Amino acid sequence: MLVFGSDPLLGIGMVLLASSPGGTTANLFSHSSVATWPSTSPLTAINSVISMVTLPLITGLAIACYDRGDEVALRFVEIVKVFALILVPVGLGGLLRRRNPAFPARMDRPVRIGSALILAVLIVGIMLDQRADIEDHLADVSLVVGYVVPRALGVI
């Protein structure tokens, strides 16, 4: 992003997104592919705990790299909220599965459909909210992802 002179805030946002734990979204994809809870949720919890250290570190480096410390701040309270949003549902799901194993089996299909719908609504809502900036940002991101990454990997 620095090489192409793109918006520094877009670059920081991309670093933040790339360094964020997959959490709920990863579990949605795992659930959709019929992965088992014992194989996915503990990994999500471990990933989230590790990310509590790496996320602020990596994002702080990006803010320093772009020299935007006066415009962008990574507040500890917001970090805790994000991780609570990931870890609390995973923990509650584990407790529910332990106390009543039949209930998760009954809810499998409705949860899968509901999760996909919620994800679709979120994506559409965010795109509508950001429609004024999407065209500019899409051009920046497309150049980096479509040209620079394959070039760096030796594909082209």
Helices and strands as residue ranges (DSSP letters): H 8-19, H 23-32, H 37-65, H 76-99, H 102-129, H 131-143, I 144-148, H 149-152
